[in-house]
Amino acid sequence: MSDSLLPRRAWLVVGLLWVVGCLNYIDRVMLITMRQSVQAAIPMTEAQFGLLSTVFLIVYAMLSPVGGFIADRLSCSRTIIFSLFAWSAITWMTAHATSFNELLMWRALMGISEACYLPAAAALIARYHGPATRSLANGIHLSGVMVGSGLGGLGGLIAEHHPWTTAFEIFGVVGVLYSIVLLAFLRDNPQAATPGVDPATGSIRVGEMIRSLFESKKFLIALAFWGMLGITSWSFSGWMPAFLIEQFHLPQGKAGLMATGFQSLGSLSGMIIAGAWADRWSRRNPEGRAIVGIIGLGICIPCVFLVSNSPYLPLTLAGLVCFGLTRAFPDANMMPILFEITDKRYRATAYGILNAFATTAGGLVIYLGGLLRDAHVSVTTVFYIGTVGMALCSGLLWVIRPHQQAVS
């Protein structure tokens, strides 16, 4: 399907969601880049600091399928707007926490409010973009997430020169204002019969939906794949700022910005490259999207060992860029693959369930990493666990690869 056959606003929607995805990850990530400043203002152990991320991720995971169901049942665009407004307001409120328990409460509430976004965004993109452009559209959208992850490092930098609360106040206000902009421009796809694009149709019954998803062997394998991939991602990214501080004796702000920025720089390119490559390859070979993801994971493994063992900071940063670039390959293609093996009526819910598995696994790994650090265990041990997961993910992705051309 050429761009001329796409619905109106198809690329505008991707652009609008790019900004939302960016804000989503800025608000989520910046806390882990200002660990020293937060612990100085609100005393807590390493395990408690890890718990802040774990609670967010577990609450986010539990509510992600619910958020997907709401988007499938009601309106993807309105679900996105409400989610952005809510988590941005909570980001602003986080700046006013004065105790560990208050901080923990706001992180849990942020998990609830952010849970609706990614499932709804994935489904909305799929309703505007058919198989010919779906990986690229998804990759562009997720590149915004990567940029947000990188800009999250600004939190640590701002916290070095201002109170740690400043960044939360700034980005909270920005998100609330942008949600008002979306009210004017973000819409669901009104075209019910666009060639190659099939908006979800028909009523949704919970029991029927659960049976449809969980009786599919490929969907169950996709759950295992995405959960394992969550472990690999969070075991590496979640503790990278601490690794750079210990390995190269960097200040908090610089380490946080490097940890998120260089990896996100690679991911930004990787999302676009993988999306365009997979869309083109899948026109000739239905297995193309999966093969692109497998190639990326295969390159990621030596990158982790390079980063973990290099005594030179420039070489470590080069490894981070390469890891980010190739780790983006399966991310750019998972949504299109998932939507080829599930009923179109349940796309947001299916994505929400996968998101739940990945974030739960990732949250547990971050907390485990905090316990290991309290026990004086090297962060590289956590990294090595992730490489085993990447190898397993490659095999699982091969199993769920589509065998025929997608038609919707």
JOWO-V118616 format. One record per residue. N is the residue number from 0. RES is the residue in one letter. PSI is psi in radians with two decimals (none if undefined). OMEGA is omega as a letter, one per 20 degrees, with the letter a starting at -180 (NA if undefined). Layout:
BEGIN
n=N res=RES psi=PSI omega=OMEGA
n=N res=RES psi=PSI omega=OMEGA
END
This chain:
BEGIN
n=0 res=M psi=2.16 omega=r
n=1 res=S psi=2.90 omega=r
n=2 res=D psi=-0.48 omega=a
n=3 res=S psi=-0.36 omega=r
n=4 res=L psi=-0.06 omega=r
n=5 res=L psi=2.63 omega=r
n=6 res=P psi=2.71 omega=r
n=7 res=R psi=2.58 omega=r
n=8 res=R psi=0.08 omega=a
n=9 res=A psi=-0.83 omega=a
n=10 res=W psi=-0.46 omega=r
n=11 res=L psi=-0.73 omega=r
n=12 res=V psi=-0.76 omega=r
n=13 res=V psi=-0.74 omega=r
n=14 res=G psi=-0.76 omega=r
n=15 res=L psi=-0.73 omega=a
n=16 res=L psi=-0.44 omega=r
n=17 res=W psi=-0.78 omega=a
n=18 res=V psi=-0.72 omega=r
n=19 res=V psi=-0.77 omega=r
n=20 res=G psi=-0.66 omega=r
n=21 res=C psi=-0.86 omega=r
n=22 res=L psi=-0.63 omega=a
n=23 res=N psi=-0.79 omega=a
n=24 res=Y psi=-0.47 omega=r
n=25 res=I psi=-0.89 omega=a
n=26 res=D psi=-0.55 omega=a
n=27 res=R psi=-0.70 omega=a
n=28 res=V psi=-0.53 omega=a
n=29 res=M psi=-0.42 omega=r
n=30 res=L psi=-0.72 omega=a
n=31 res=I psi=-0.25 omega=r
n=32 res=T psi=-0.06 omega=r
n=33 res=M psi=0.67 omega=a
n=34 res=R psi=-0.86 omega=a
n=35 res=Q psi=-0.73 omega=a
n=36 res=S psi=-0.73 omega=r
n=37 res=V psi=-0.75 omega=a
n=38 res=Q psi=-0.50 omega=r
n=39 res=A psi=-0.62 omega=a
n=40 res=A psi=-0.64 omega=a
n=41 res=I psi=1.68 omega=a
n=42 res=P psi=2.35 omega=r
n=43 res=M psi=2.76 omega=r
n=44 res=T psi=2.98 omega=r
n=45 res=E psi=-0.70 omega=r
n=46 res=A psi=-0.68 omega=r
n=47 res=Q psi=-0.69 omega=r
n=48 res=F psi=-0.73 omega=r
n=49 res=G psi=-0.58 omega=a
n=50 res=L psi=-0.52 omega=r
n=51 res=L psi=-0.74 omega=r
n=52 res=S psi=-0.67 omega=a
n=53 res=T psi=-0.79 omega=r
n=54 res=V psi=-0.77 omega=r
n=55 res=F psi=-0.85 omega=a
n=56 res=L psi=-0.68 omega=a
n=57 res=I psi=-0.76 omega=r
n=58 res=V psi=-0.77 omega=r
n=59 res=Y psi=-0.75 omega=a
n=60 res=A psi=-0.78 omega=a
n=61 res=M psi=-0.62 omega=a
n=62 res=L psi=-0.21 omega=a
n=63 res=S psi=-0.78 omega=r
n=64 res=P psi=-0.62 omega=r
n=65 res=V psi=-0.76 omega=r
n=66 res=G psi=-0.69 omega=r
n=67 res=G psi=-0.72 omega=r
n=68 res=F psi=-0.72 omega=r
n=69 res=I psi=-0.76 omega=a
n=70 res=A psi=-0.71 omega=r
n=71 res=D psi=-0.66 omega=a
n=72 res=R psi=-0.63 omega=a
n=73 res=L psi=-1.91 omega=a
n=74 res=S psi=2.19 omega=r
n=75 res=C psi=-0.79 omega=a
n=76 res=S psi=-0.75 omega=a
n=77 res=R psi=-0.58 omega=r
n=78 res=T psi=-0.73 omega=r
n=79 res=I psi=-0.80 omega=a
n=80 res=I psi=-0.79 omega=r
n=81 res=F psi=-0.73 omega=a
n=82 res=S psi=-0.81 omega=r
n=83 res=L psi=-0.81 omega=a
n=84 res=F psi=-0.79 omega=a
n=85 res=A psi=-0.85 omega=a
n=86 res=W psi=-0.48 omega=r
n=87 res=S psi=-0.71 omega=r
n=88 res=A psi=-0.69 omega=r
n=89 res=I psi=-0.61 omega=r
n=90 res=T psi=-0.76 omega=r
n=91 res=W psi=-0.72 omega=r
n=92 res=M psi=-0.53 omega=r
n=93 res=T psi=-0.58 omega=a
n=94 res=A psi=-0.29 omega=a
n=95 res=H psi=0.17 omega=r
n=96 res=A psi=2.43 omega=a
n=97 res=T psi=-0.02 omega=r
n=98 res=S psi=2.88 omega=r
n=99 res=F psi=-0.72 omega=a
n=100 res=N psi=-0.69 omega=r
n=101 res=E psi=-0.75 omega=r
n=102 res=L psi=-0.72 omega=r
n=103 res=L psi=-0.69 omega=r
n=104 res=M psi=-0.80 omega=a
n=105 res=W psi=-0.60 omega=r
n=106 res=R psi=-0.64 omega=r
n=107 res=A psi=-0.75 omega=r
n=108 res=L psi=-0.60 omega=r
n=109 res=M psi=-0.64 omega=r
n=110 res=G psi=-0.70 omega=r
n=111 res=I psi=-0.82 omega=a
n=112 res=S psi=-0.57 omega=a
n=113 res=E psi=-0.28 omega=a
n=114 res=A psi=-0.47 omega=a
n=115 res=C psi=-0.33 omega=a
n=116 res=Y psi=-1.09 omega=a
n=117 res=L psi=-0.76 omega=r
n=118 res=P psi=-0.75 omega=a
n=119 res=A psi=-0.70 omega=r
n=120 res=A psi=-0.75 omega=r
n=121 res=A psi=-0.77 omega=a
n=122 res=A psi=-0.68 omega=a
n=123 res=L psi=-0.73 omega=r
n=124 res=I psi=-0.74 omega=a
n=125 res=A psi=-0.50 omega=r
n=126 res=R psi=-0.35 omega=r
n=127 res=Y psi=-0.46 omega=a
n=128 res=H psi=2.18 omega=r
n=129 res=G psi=-3.04 omega=a
n=130 res=P psi=-0.52 omega=a
n=131 res=A psi=-0.43 omega=a
n=132 res=T psi=0.10 omega=a
n=133 res=R psi=-0.73 omega=r
n=134 res=S psi=-0.73 omega=r
n=135 res=L psi=-0.79 omega=r
n=136 res=A psi=-0.76 omega=r
n=137 res=N psi=-0.70 omega=r
n=138 res=G psi=-0.73 omega=r
n=139 res=I psi=-0.79 omega=r
n=140 res=H psi=-0.84 omega=a
n=141 res=L psi=-0.36 omega=r
n=142 res=S psi=-0.53 omega=r
n=143 res=G psi=-0.66 omega=r
n=144 res=V psi=-0.73 omega=a
n=145 res=M psi=-0.72 omega=r
n=146 res=V psi=-0.73 omega=r
n=147 res=G psi=-0.69 omega=r
n=148 res=S psi=-0.69 omega=r
n=149 res=G psi=-0.77 omega=r
n=150 res=L psi=-0.33 omega=r
n=151 res=G psi=-0.45 omega=r
n=152 res=G psi=-0.33 omega=r
n=153 res=L psi=-0.43 omega=r
n=154 res=G psi=-0.81 omega=r
n=155 res=G psi=-0.66 omega=r
n=156 res=L psi=-0.78 omega=r
n=157 res=I psi=-0.68 omega=a
n=158 res=A psi=-0.33 omega=r
n=159 res=E psi=-0.43 omega=a
n=160 res=H psi=-0.22 omega=a
n=161 res=H psi=2.97 omega=r
n=162 res=P psi=2.58 omega=a
n=163 res=W psi=-0.38 omega=a
n=164 res=T psi=-0.34 omega=a
n=165 res=T psi=-0.82 omega=a
n=166 res=A psi=-0.69 omega=a
n=167 res=F psi=-0.65 omega=r
n=168 res=E psi=-0.76 omega=a
n=169 res=I psi=-0.94 omega=a
n=170 res=F psi=-0.44 omega=r
n=171 res=G psi=-0.79 omega=r
n=172 res=V psi=-0.74 omega=r
n=173 res=V psi=-0.77 omega=a
n=174 res=G psi=-0.73 omega=r
n=175 res=V psi=-0.77 omega=r
n=176 res=L psi=-0.68 omega=a
n=177 res=Y psi=-0.52 omega=r
n=178 res=S psi=-0.53 omega=r
n=179 res=I psi=-0.67 omega=r
n=180 res=V psi=-0.75 omega=a
n=181 res=L psi=-0.55 omega=r
n=182 res=L psi=-0.55 omega=a
n=183 res=A psi=-0.43 omega=a
n=184 res=F psi=-0.45 omega=a
n=185 res=L psi=2.18 omega=a
n=186 res=R psi=2.68 omega=r
n=187 res=D psi=2.75 omega=r
n=188 res=N psi=2.01 omega=a
n=189 res=P psi=-0.16 omega=a
n=190 res=Q psi=1.89 omega=a
n=191 res=A psi=-0.17 omega=a
n=192 res=A psi=0.72 omega=r
n=193 res=T psi=2.30 omega=a
n=194 res=P psi=2.19 omega=r
n=195 res=G psi=-0.04 omega=r
n=196 res=V psi=2.05 omega=a
n=197 res=D psi=1.67 omega=r
n=198 res=P psi=2.64 omega=a
n=199 res=A psi=2.35 omega=a
n=200 res=T psi=2.80 omega=r
n=201 res=G psi=2.78 omega=r
n=202 res=S psi=2.75 omega=a
n=203 res=I psi=2.10 omega=r
n=204 res=R psi=2.30 omega=a
n=205 res=V psi=-0.84 omega=a
n=206 res=G psi=-0.78 omega=r
n=207 res=E psi=-0.69 omega=r
n=208 res=M psi=-0.81 omega=a
n=209 res=I psi=-0.75 omega=r
n=210 res=R psi=-0.76 omega=a
n=211 res=S psi=-0.73 omega=a
n=212 res=L psi=-0.87 omega=a
n=213 res=F psi=-0.12 omega=r
n=214 res=E psi=-0.06 omega=r
n=215 res=S psi=2.05 omega=r
n=216 res=K psi=-0.66 omega=a
n=217 res=K psi=-0.62 omega=r
n=218 res=F psi=-0.70 omega=r
n=219 res=L psi=-0.69 omega=r
n=220 res=I psi=-0.63 omega=r
n=221 res=A psi=-0.64 omega=r
n=222 res=L psi=-0.82 omega=r
n=223 res=A psi=-0.73 omega=r
n=224 res=F psi=-0.88 omega=a
n=225 res=W psi=-0.63 omega=r
n=226 res=G psi=-0.77 omega=r
n=227 res=M psi=-0.66 omega=r
n=228 res=L psi=-0.59 omega=r
n=229 res=G psi=-0.68 omega=r
n=230 res=I psi=-0.81 omega=a
n=231 res=T psi=-0.69 omega=a
n=232 res=S psi=-0.89 omega=a
n=233 res=W psi=-0.51 omega=r
n=234 res=S psi=-0.53 omega=a
n=235 res=F psi=-0.91 omega=a
n=236 res=S psi=-0.65 omega=a
n=237 res=G psi=-0.55 omega=a
n=238 res=W psi=0.17 omega=r
n=239 res=M psi=-0.72 omega=r
n=240 res=P psi=-0.76 omega=r
n=241 res=A psi=-0.66 omega=r
n=242 res=F psi=-0.79 omega=a
n=243 res=L psi=-0.63 omega=r
n=244 res=I psi=-0.79 omega=a
n=245 res=E psi=-0.73 omega=a
n=246 res=Q psi=-0.67 omega=a
n=247 res=F psi=0.10 omega=r
n=248 res=H psi=0.78 omega=r
n=249 res=L psi=2.66 omega=r
n=250 res=P psi=2.77 omega=a
n=251 res=Q psi=-0.86 omega=a
n=252 res=G psi=-0.76 omega=a
n=253 res=K psi=-0.73 omega=r
n=254 res=A psi=-0.75 omega=a
n=255 res=G psi=-0.74 omega=a
n=256 res=L psi=-0.69 omega=r
n=257 res=M psi=-0.74 omega=a
n=258 res=A psi=-0.76 omega=a
n=259 res=T psi=-0.66 omega=a
n=260 res=G psi=-0.85 omega=a
n=261 res=F psi=-0.68 omega=r
n=262 res=Q psi=-0.72 omega=a
n=263 res=S psi=-0.53 omega=r
n=264 res=L psi=-0.78 omega=r
n=265 res=G psi=-0.73 omega=a
n=266 res=S psi=-0.63 omega=r
n=267 res=L psi=-0.80 omega=r
n=268 res=S psi=-0.70 omega=a
n=269 res=G psi=-0.67 omega=r
n=270 res=M psi=-0.78 omega=a
n=271 res=I psi=-0.80 omega=a
n=272 res=I psi=-0.86 omega=a
n=273 res=A psi=-0.70 omega=a
n=274 res=G psi=-0.86 omega=a
n=275 res=A psi=-0.74 omega=a
n=276 res=W psi=-0.81 omega=a
n=277 res=A psi=-0.69 omega=r
n=278 res=D psi=-0.76 omega=a
n=279 res=R psi=-0.78 omega=a
n=280 res=W psi=-0.68 omega=a
n=281 res=S psi=-0.30 omega=r
n=282 res=R psi=-0.52 omega=r
n=283 res=R psi=-0.53 omega=a
n=284 res=N psi=2.01 omega=a
n=285 res=P psi=-0.28 omega=r
n=286 res=E psi=-0.01 omega=a
n=287 res=G psi=-0.75 omega=a
n=288 res=R psi=-0.76 omega=a
n=289 res=A psi=-0.70 omega=a
n=290 res=I psi=-0.69 omega=r
n=291 res=V psi=-0.76 omega=r
n=292 res=G psi=-0.72 omega=r
n=293 res=I psi=-0.72 omega=r
n=294 res=I psi=-0.78 omega=r
n=295 res=G psi=-0.80 omega=a
n=296 res=L psi=-0.63 omega=r
n=297 res=G psi=-0.57 omega=r
n=298 res=I psi=-0.49 omega=a
n=299 res=C psi=-0.69 omega=a
n=300 res=I psi=-0.91 omega=r
n=301 res=P psi=-0.46 omega=r
n=302 res=C psi=-0.69 omega=r
n=303 res=V psi=-0.76 omega=r
n=304 res=F psi=-0.61 omega=r
n=305 res=L psi=-0.85 omega=a
n=306 res=V psi=-0.72 omega=a
n=307 res=S psi=-0.46 omega=a
n=308 res=N psi=-0.10 omega=a
n=309 res=S psi=2.29 omega=r
n=310 res=P psi=-0.03 omega=a
n=311 res=Y psi=2.20 omega=a
n=312 res=L psi=-0.79 omega=r
n=313 res=P psi=-0.67 omega=r
n=314 res=L psi=-0.67 omega=r
n=315 res=T psi=-0.76 omega=r
n=316 res=L psi=-0.63 omega=r
n=317 res=A psi=-0.68 omega=r
n=318 res=G psi=-0.65 omega=r
n=319 res=L psi=-0.74 omega=r
n=320 res=V psi=-0.79 omega=a
n=321 res=C psi=-0.71 omega=r
n=322 res=F psi=-0.83 omega=a
n=323 res=G psi=-0.71 omega=a
n=324 res=L psi=-0.88 omega=a
n=325 res=T psi=-0.47 omega=r
n=326 res=R psi=-0.40 omega=r
n=327 res=A psi=-0.32 omega=a
n=328 res=F psi=-0.89 omega=r
n=329 res=P psi=-0.56 omega=r
n=330 res=D psi=-0.77 omega=a
n=331 res=A psi=-0.43 omega=a
n=332 res=N psi=-0.12 omega=a
n=333 res=M psi=-0.74 omega=r
n=334 res=M psi=-0.85 omega=r
n=335 res=P psi=-0.66 omega=r
n=336 res=I psi=-0.80 omega=a
n=337 res=L psi=-0.74 omega=a
n=338 res=F psi=-0.23 omega=r
n=339 res=E psi=-0.29 omega=a
n=340 res=I psi=0.11 omega=r
n=341 res=T psi=2.78 omega=r
n=342 res=D psi=2.32 omega=a
n=343 res=K psi=-0.39 omega=r
n=344 res=R psi=-0.36 omega=a
n=345 res=Y psi=0.43 omega=a
n=346 res=R psi=-0.87 omega=a
n=347 res=A psi=-0.71 omega=r
n=348 res=T psi=-0.77 omega=r
n=349 res=A psi=-0.76 omega=r
n=350 res=Y psi=-0.67 omega=r
n=351 res=G psi=-0.70 omega=r
n=352 res=I psi=-0.77 omega=r
n=353 res=L psi=-0.74 omega=r
n=354 res=N psi=-0.67 omega=r
n=355 res=A psi=-0.79 omega=r
n=356 res=F psi=-0.78 omega=a
n=357 res=A psi=-0.78 omega=a
n=358 res=T psi=-0.61 omega=r
n=359 res=T psi=-0.82 omega=r
n=360 res=A psi=-0.76 omega=r
n=361 res=G psi=-0.70 omega=r
n=362 res=G psi=-0.72 omega=r
n=363 res=L psi=-0.63 omega=r
n=364 res=V psi=-0.71 omega=r
n=365 res=I psi=-0.77 omega=r
n=366 res=Y psi=-0.73 omega=r
n=367 res=L psi=-0.69 omega=r
n=368 res=G psi=-0.69 omega=r
n=369 res=G psi=-0.74 omega=r
n=370 res=L psi=-0.71 omega=r
n=371 res=L psi=-0.67 omega=r
n=372 res=R psi=-0.69 omega=r
n=373 res=D psi=-0.49 omega=r
n=374 res=A psi=0.17 omega=r
n=375 res=H psi=0.63 omega=r
n=376 res=V psi=2.44 omega=a
n=377 res=S psi=2.48 omega=r
n=378 res=V psi=-0.51 omega=a
n=379 res=T psi=-0.45 omega=r
n=380 res=T psi=-0.72 omega=r
n=381 res=V psi=-0.68 omega=r
n=382 res=F psi=-0.72 omega=a
n=383 res=Y psi=-0.55 omega=r
n=384 res=I psi=-0.68 omega=a
n=385 res=G psi=-0.60 omega=a
n=386 res=T psi=-0.60 omega=r
n=387 res=V psi=-0.73 omega=r
n=388 res=G psi=-0.67 omega=r
n=389 res=M psi=-0.72 omega=r
n=390 res=A psi=-0.74 omega=r
n=391 res=L psi=-0.67 omega=a
n=392 res=C psi=-0.65 omega=r
n=393 res=S psi=-0.76 omega=r
n=394 res=G psi=-0.72 omega=r
n=395 res=L psi=-0.68 omega=a
n=396 res=L psi=-0.61 omega=r
n=397 res=W psi=-0.63 omega=a
n=398 res=V psi=-0.67 omega=a
n=399 res=I psi=0.10 omega=a
n=400 res=R psi=2.40 omega=r
n=401 res=P psi=2.51 omega=a
n=402 res=H psi=-0.08 omega=r
n=403 res=Q psi=2.76 omega=a
n=404 res=Q psi=2.39 omega=r
n=405 res=A psi=2.55 omega=r
n=406 res=V psi=-0.12 omega=r
n=407 res=S psi=none omega=NA
END
